[in-house]
């Protein structure tokens, strides 16, 4: 007779999650972020209380930002560990949909456990329940379906026996990795079932390293031998594969320059001789020059997003070929690329072996040095009065940074400026730019620090993103999770204000000065952050900012440093065209000029190759 354990479904879930292990002997699910409500407090809440430190529970301030912290933890852990997030039904659940989309775009594992309606339907409609008049099976949680790598609704206690292993198999699958949503009906959470005792035996989840097809390796090796000006585009897959050393060795052995996407930045140290910076819209001058003339572009673990490809205008050489190494066949075949479906590290090793001693000599090392001289110029401290630029703020942080500094950000001006200007040590960069989600920054900084407690985390956030989501600052204070926030106040949405004007629009509704308000706001961000318990100060100059960043080291709570910046200047270096549609008719002369420029650039797009 099979041994069984009688547990509620919620108790069974948390007990099972607590014994899912990594190869390093750690829990794969590090713990659970929770805000309780009537949809999860009695079932999941009691179960989490009962299991205690075997699966710790952390309280956050907002369901979306709790999930952002969990996602940042998974990204920093290189997808080898993750966190769970539970909410009540209704608004608590739908608050997490944005975070699910963020994780889905970035291919990052997070386990979302929203409470759901009653499976037995006896009390319907319950508080916060939407009612679909055409489909009685629909709840608010169906919003998660298009933004989940795996979705399930638990309407019977025994469903856990199949849905939980499926959930972890997706989260640990390097090709399918992404958010998993288990909508957990609130009455089912409390129902008891006799579960097989063997179900709760510890299990180790291995991250597979799929071998590429030898035929695809041979095809790529042949294409590379026929090339004269190859370029490597390193994406986030390099980091998730642990392929940094393999990439450096491959590039050095064959003398191929490398550019790094937002997700791949930090795969090589900025000072690596073959690191030519960033490609595309937020690209370096030297990197984009290489990309424009490359006759073979070897993408390694990249989605070839529009910022990377300059909206498909960057790789402009006649007859150029695109190769894509990726675990997901969907990504490997993008843009008509020659696919290599497999693990990044393994694929580089196999292609390198097939190439033998083949070397290329088609790039100018002096261009890289000239670019870094440009960076030093635009990030140098100002020598006159006036508000500093974002580039000068980056320079201040850069000059105080160490090998242990991780620069992180998500939305606004700073992601583009950091991509093109920040000189990252290997592993010293964390950017959420697949979804470019405002409000990720502070919660994300907390997640980075939880995953890498020995790192110095510097969070760049604009006043716009700070206003959207700042409450996890209080959580970090309560949990004594230290990081440094550099809050640049340009009095509005400066990034979109510049874009608005660049595409021929009138300055409108982005900066407070051009918004329909009765009075210009005077927001005291220092007082606000201090009210949540952070160490908060105003920097009056770039030199003062440098001093305050250095002084923040050693504190056991977050430090917030506010500095006023000029909203007008862009980075002052690098860049490429980005496809942002311009109205075709009906505007003033400035709009006509912008449309003419738009049509000129869009004619260069390569859609069908």
Buried (B, 14 or more C-beta within 10 A) or exposed (E): EEEEBEBBBBBBBBBBBBBBBBEEEEBBBBBBBBBBBBBBBBBBBBBBEBBEEEBEBBEBBBBBBBBBBBBBBBBBBBBBBBBBBBBBBBEBBBBBBBBBBBBBBBBBBBBBBBBBBBBEEEEEEBEBBBEEEEEEEBBBBBBBEEBBBBBBBBBEBBBBBEBBBEBBEBBBBBBBBBBBBBBBBBBBBBBEBEBEEEBBEEEEBEBEBBEBBEEBBEBBBEBBEEBEBBBBBBBBBBBBBBBBEBBBBBBBBBBBBBBBBBBBBBBBBBEBEBBBBBBBBBBBBBBBBBBBBBBBBBBBBBBBBBBBBBBBBBBBBEEBBBBBBBBBEEBBBBBEBBBBBBBBBBBBBBBBEBBEEBEBEBBEEEBBEEBBEBBEEBBBBBEEEEBBBBBBBBBBBBBBBEEBBBBBBBBBBBBBBBBBBBBBBBBBBBBBBBBBBBBBBBBBBBBBBBBBEEBBBBBBBBBBBBBBBBBBBBBBBBBEBBBBBBBBBBBBBBBBBBBBBBBBBEEEBBBBEBEEEEEEEEBEBBEBBBEBBBBBBBBEBBEBBBBBBEBBBEBEBBBBBBBBBBBEBBBBBBBBBBBBEBBEEEBEEEBBEBBEBBEEBBEEBBEEE
